Amino acid sequence: MTGIEIKIAADAYIDEAIDDPDALRAINRALSIIGDMALIDEDITITSTSDREWVQLPPEITNVVEVEDSLGRTYERFRVRGNDLISFDKAGAYKVYYRRIPRPMTGILETPEVHPAYHQCIVTYVIAWWKLKDDDENPDGIRNMEQFKEDVLRVFSSLRRRRTPREVTVFR
C-alpha cells in the first residue's frame, strides 16, 4: 500500500478526510514505533586502518547482526559501542550485516519501507492517531492504538520465526 492508500483506508473508517500532511506525519510516526521490528537488514563494507580502531557506523543502525572478513568468513572478533561505533581486532575490510529502522516517507505517494504485513497495522495507527489528536481520551482512539501495538507484535513474531528446518542432533 502507498501512503495515499493507507490514508484512504483510515478515512473510510473514521468517515472524515485526513489531510495528506497529517497522514504522512502519522505514517512516519508509526514507522518509527515499528522501528527495529520492521526487520530491515542491510550490509556495509567498513575498512579499519589500524587494529582496534573505532569506526563510525551509519546512524540508522539498530543492531549489528554479523560481520564477515574479506574472505567471506564469519568474523567474531569485533566490538560495538552503543549503536554508532564498531572496532575490529585486526585492521582490514569487513562486511557488516546490520538491522536498521525504516526510513521516513517524504511523500504521501511513497510506499512505506516495511513488509506489506505491517501496512494494515499502519492504517490502524493512522486511525488511532487521528482520533487521539484532539481528544487524548477518545475510547476508539485508545482501542485502535492498543490494536496497533498488538498487531505489530503479531506481525513481528510471524516474520521473525524460523522458516528453515532446524538441525536435530541424533544420539546413538
C-alpha positions in Angstrom: 0.0 0.0 0.0 1.2 3.5 -0.7 0.8 6.3 1.8 -2.3 7.6 0.0 -3.9 4.1 0.1 -3.2 3.9 3.8 -4.8 7.3 4.3 -7.9 6.3 2.2 -8.4 3.2 4.3 -8.2 5.2 7.5 -10.5 7.9 6.0 -13.1 5.1 5.3 -13.0 4.0 9.0 -13.3 7.4 10.6 -15.7 8.9 8.0 -13.6 12.0 7.7 -10.9 13.2 5.3 -7.4 13.2 6.8 -5.1 15.9 5.3 -2.2 14.4 3.4 0.4 16.2 5.6 -1.3 14.8 8.7 -1.5 11.3 7.2 2.2 11.5 6.3 3.1 12.6 9.9 1.1 9.7 11.3 2.5 7.1 9.0 6.1 8.3 9.8 5.3 8.1 13.5 4.0 4.5 13.0 7.2 3.6 11.1 9.3 5.0 14.0 7.4 2.9 16.5 7.7 -0.2 14.4 11.4 0.6 14.3 13.7 -2.4 14.6 10.7 -4.8 14.4 10.5 -4.0 10.7 13.4 -6.5 10.3 15.2 -4.4 7.6 18.6 -5.9 7.1 21.4 -4.4 5.1 25.1 -4.6 4.8 28.0 -2.2 4.5 31.8 -2.7 4.0 33.9 -0.9 6.6 37.6 -0.6 6.4 39.6 -0.3 9.6 43.1 1.2 9.0 44.5 0.0 12.4 43.9 -2.7 15.0 41.1 -1.9 17.5 40.3 1.4 15.8 36.8 2.7 16.5 35.0 3.3 13.2 31.7 5.2 12.9 28.6 3.2 11.9 25.7 4.7 9.9 23.2 6.4 12.2 20.2 4.3 11.2 21.8 1.0 12.5 19.9 -0.5 15.4 21.8 -3.8 15.7 24.9 -5.4 14.2 23.8 -8.9 13.2 27.0 -10.4 11.7 30.5 -9.5 10.5 32.4 -11.2 7.7 36.1 -10.7 6.9 37.4 -10.1 3.3 37.3 -13.8 2.6 33.6 -14.1 3.4 34.2 -15.9 6.7 32.3 -15.1 9.8 34.4 -12.7 12.0 33.7 -12.6 15.7 36.5 -10.5 17.0 34.7 -7.2 16.9 33.1 -4.9 19.5 30.2 -2.5 19.2 30.0 0.6 21.4 26.5 2.0 21.6 24.9 1.8 18.2 27.4 4.1 16.5 30.9 2.7 16.8 32.5 -0.7 15.8 36.0 -1.9 16.4 37.8 -4.9 14.9 40.8 -6.7 16.5 42.7 -6.6 13.2 42.8 -3.9 10.6 41.2 -4.7 7.3 38.0 -4.6 5.3 34.9 -6.2 6.9 31.3 -6.6 5.6 28.9 -5.7 8.5 25.4 -7.0 8.3 23.0 -4.9 10.3 19.4 -4.1 11.1 18.1 -0.6 10.7 14.9 1.4 11.2 12.6 2.2 8.3 13.4 5.5 6.6 10.7 8.1 6.9 8.5 8.7 3.9 8.9 12.1 2.2 5.7 12.0 0.2 2.3 10.5 0.6 2.6 8.6 -2.8 5.5 6.5 -1.5 5.2 3.0 -0.1 6.4 2.5 3.5 9.7 0.7 3.7 8.3 -2.2 5.7 7.0 -5.7 5.0 3.4 -5.5 3.5 2.1 -7.3 6.5 2.7 -4.1 8.5 0.6 -1.9 6.2 -2.7 -2.7 7.9 -1.1 -2.0 11.2 -0.1 1.4 9.9 -3.8 2.0 8.9 -4.8 1.2 12.4 -2.2 3.6 13.8 -3.4 6.4 11.5 -6.9 5.9 12.7 -5.8 6.0 16.4 -3.6 9.0 15.8 -6.4 10.9 14.2 -8.9 10.0 16.9 -6.4 10.9 19.7 -5.2 14.1 18.0 -7.8 16.4 19.5 -9.1 14.1 22.3 -6.4 12.0 24.1 -9.1 10.1 26.0 -11.1 9.1 22.9 -12.0 5.4 23.7 -12.0 4.4 20.0 -8.6 6.0 19.6 -7.2 4.2 22.6 -8.7 0.9 21.4 -7.1 1.4 18.0 -3.7 2.3 19.5 -3.8 -0.9 21.6 -4.8 -2.8 18.5 -1.9 -1.3 16.6 0.6 -2.4 19.2 -0.8 -5.9 19.4 -0.9 -6.3 15.6 2.7 -5.0 15.2 3.9 -7.6 17.7 1.9 -10.3 16.0 3.4 -9.4 12.6 6.9 -9.2 14.0 6.6 -12.7 15.6 5.3 -14.1 12.4 8.1 -12.6 10.3 10.8 -13.5 12.8 10.0 -17.2 13.1 12.4 -19.6 11.5 11.3 -20.9 8.1 14.1 -23.4 7.6 14.3 -26.9 9.1 16.1 -27.0 12.4 19.1 -29.2 12.8 18.4 -32.1 15.1 21.2 -33.8 16.9 20.9 -37.6 16.9 22.4 -39.5 19.8 23.1 -43.3 19.3 
